[in-house]
Amino acid sequence: MSLTRKIDFAVVFSVSHANPNGDPLNGNRPRTTYEGYGEVSDVCLKRKLRDRLQDAGEAIFVQSDDRKTDGFVTLKQRADAMLKNIKDKDTYARTACETWFDVRAFGQVFAFKKGGKDEGADAVSCGIRGPVTVQSAFSLKPVDVASVQITKSVSNEGDGTKRSADTMGMKHRVDSGVYCFFGAMSPQLAEKTGFSDEDAAKIKALLPKLFENDASSARPDGSMRVLKVVWWEHDCANGRCSSARVHDSLKVNDDGTIEVAPQEGIRTEVLEGF
């Protein structure tokens, strides 16, 4: 059975001496808005959620390069291995949703060839609209971006007896910040992908651990921490009110503490970060 109730959620997290989401078009500096507020893109957040789901043993279609577990180099190879011989578009989409958790949660666009194996058939897009949406995260206050110069060493040349010259580079970080992002789950869209109450419970359990096993030079262990997860479960599929009104019921203070106003017909649960 697919998702039976509308769900909204929010995640409050802290950043300490880390680059939460570098912008490749801006020298990999932490993303900020024009007003100076820190930003973490929705794509970045879904990447982390996919990784946590994969850590938990779920089958993931969009795998990161350092987490490939099935030997497929590209998404096309992964899709062809499971879906190539399917000739019906609806069956193609249904099988993809049944096979991969992130497809039935977030959706995906596949290139589908009419007629399956027929290479001469016209290709069409097979779009799957997922019931789980995740917004970008923004800091509560403008953030200060610190930049330090570093020395970069590259690999040895030739037989290894000659060491290539070091080069200078830059490393950027946010010294301190509290961020918040929102998400929602739609029962109406879940009917089309098969996203279930059990799937929603898995995401709920993993949100407090969003930054575990995600350490890097830019984000050392302990530098990013989930403080609170707020989980709103409506008592009906259509929802008692809009997601915007639900989000307005949450007040996040500068120190990361929260206040949540109760709402009729909506069960509110606050989870501590891992």
Helices and strands as residue ranges (DSSP letters): E 7-18, E 22-23, G 24-26, E 29-30, E 37-40, H 42-55, G 65-67, H 75-83, H 89-99, H 101-106, E 107-113, E 123-129, E 132-134, E 137-142, E 145-152, E 167-185, H 187-193, H 197-206, G 207-209, E 224-234, H 243-248, E 250-252, E 258-260, E 266-272
